[in-house]
Amino acid sequence: MTGQNVVNVSADASTYVFDNDGDHSGDQHRHLARLLDPLTFGRLESAGVGPGWNCLEVGAGGGSVALWLAERVAPHGHVLATDIKPGLIPSREGLTVVRHDIVADPLPEGAFDLIHARLVLSHLPRRDRVLRRLCAALRPGGLLQLDEIDITRWAEPSVPDGHEVYGAYVRAMARVLGTAGSDPTWGARVAGEMARAGLVDVDPVRWTEVWRPGSAGLDLMISNSRHLQDRLVEAGMTPDRLREVREVMSAPGFSAPSFDIHSVLARRAFGG
Ligand SMILES: C[S@@+](CC[C@H](N)C(=O)[O-])C[C@H]1O[C@@H](n2cnc3c(N)ncnc32)[C@H](O)[C@@H]1O
């Protein structure tokens, strides 16, 4: 943790299932960055983010997107990166890191040219209210990009070996997330929710790929099986079954479809 520029606002109690300060947190964020940064950066580039922009990165996690944004908006732009546990977000010029709960803590209105959040709102209670807060925090004409998950089509591996245990693992993961109040299918509805919140020029993209051993996706799934082991056991897996599914996900020849990510860009109307 660098943390010289971490400002404490509040660290509200959260039902969020992962953590940013445990043995597996660094791995989780490295794998997430390897898996999704190419999609996220491509979308942000298409949004035109550039020098001088004032950006908010919500739930910044390991900070890869916040760092990328800070480079893009330099020398005169600024990025505010928030998280309930911001300890893994690195420092750099033009980037301020804040311990901040997007559900409960104050947020300036009409302030940002761009707000981005990836895999955050689907974890949150009252995510519709959070979405409206984000809209209000945009300046008129400002852009919101949400990159969100939908696990609906995720559970079936492409090859028969390991089919049963992989499916059981994915279903247990869905139960763990659902029990904690996350909605891991929210991605499929995010474009509609953004339009309902009053945003315009809604531009959705759905991303999916096939995961093979050594891919960022399966490395993330292996890391998550350790990160959430206790909860996965409560949800019906056993330590032996978790060991077995890690072996399955590492075996040459295994492949499985990814979850879907819906990356949606939209704009606050001028005069909105
Ligand atoms: C799945 S991680 C995604 C991290 C990062 N956005 C990415 O995609 O690489 C979710 C992040 O949201 C943060 N988070 C969870 N609840 C939050 C809240 N109420 N306010 C702000 N951040 C929150 C977590 O601490 C975690 O860093």
PDBQT file of the ligand as one rigid body, heavy atoms in Angstrom, charges set to zero:
ROOT
HETATM    1  C1  LIG A 301     -15.040  -6.607  -7.746  1.00  0.00    +0.000 C 
HETATM    2  S1  LIG A 301     -14.105  -5.287  -7.147  1.00  0.00    +0.000 S 
HETATM    3  C2  LIG A 301     -13.790  -4.384  -8.642  1.00  0.00    +0.000 C 
HETATM    4  C3  LIG A 301     -12.597  -3.498  -8.512  1.00  0.00    +0.000 C 
HETATM    5  C4  LIG A 301     -12.313  -2.632  -9.739  1.00  0.00    +0.000 C 
HETATM    6  N1  LIG A 301     -13.432  -1.745 -10.009  1.00  0.00    +0.000 N 
HETATM    7  C5  LIG A 301     -12.038  -3.489 -10.942  1.00  0.00    +0.000 C 
HETATM    8  O1  LIG A 301     -12.948  -3.773 -11.718  1.00  0.00    +0.000 OA
HETATM    9  O2  LIG A 301     -10.886  -3.907 -11.096  1.00  0.00    +0.000 OA
HETATM   10  C6  LIG A 301     -15.290  -4.219  -6.349  1.00  0.00    +0.000 C 
HETATM   11  C7  LIG A 301     -14.638  -3.035  -5.645  1.00  0.00    +0.000 C 
HETATM   12  O3  LIG A 301     -15.698  -2.201  -5.144  1.00  0.00    +0.000 OA
HETATM   13  C8  LIG A 301     -15.358  -1.794  -3.832  1.00  0.00    +0.000 C 
HETATM   14  N2  LIG A 301     -16.591  -1.483  -3.114  1.00  0.00    +0.000 N 
HETATM   15  C9  LIG A 301     -17.501  -2.345  -2.588  1.00  0.00    +0.000 A 
HETATM   16  N3  LIG A 301     -18.504  -1.678  -1.985  1.00  0.00    +0.000 NA
HETATM   17  C10 LIG A 301     -18.225  -0.354  -2.153  1.00  0.00    +0.000 A 
HETATM   18  C11 LIG A 301     -18.883   0.842  -1.729  1.00  0.00    +0.000 A 
HETATM   19  N4  LIG A 301     -20.017   0.790  -1.038  1.00  0.00    +0.000 N 
HETATM   20  N5  LIG A 301     -18.323   2.039  -2.044  1.00  0.00    +0.000 NA
HETATM   21  C12 LIG A 301     -17.145   2.093  -2.759  1.00  0.00    +0.000 A 
HETATM   22  N6  LIG A 301     -16.479   0.986  -3.165  1.00  0.00    +0.000 NA
HETATM   23  C13 LIG A 301     -17.007  -0.226  -2.861  1.00  0.00    +0.000 A 
HETATM   24  C14 LIG A 301     -14.610  -2.989  -3.253  1.00  0.00    +0.000 C 
HETATM   25  O4  LIG A 301     -13.849  -2.657  -2.109  1.00  0.00    +0.000 OA
HETATM   26  C15 LIG A 301     -13.781  -3.432  -4.455  1.00  0.00    +0.000 C 
HETATM   27  O5  LIG A 301     -12.545  -2.779  -4.506  1.00  0.00    +0.000 OA
ENDROOT
TORSDOF 0
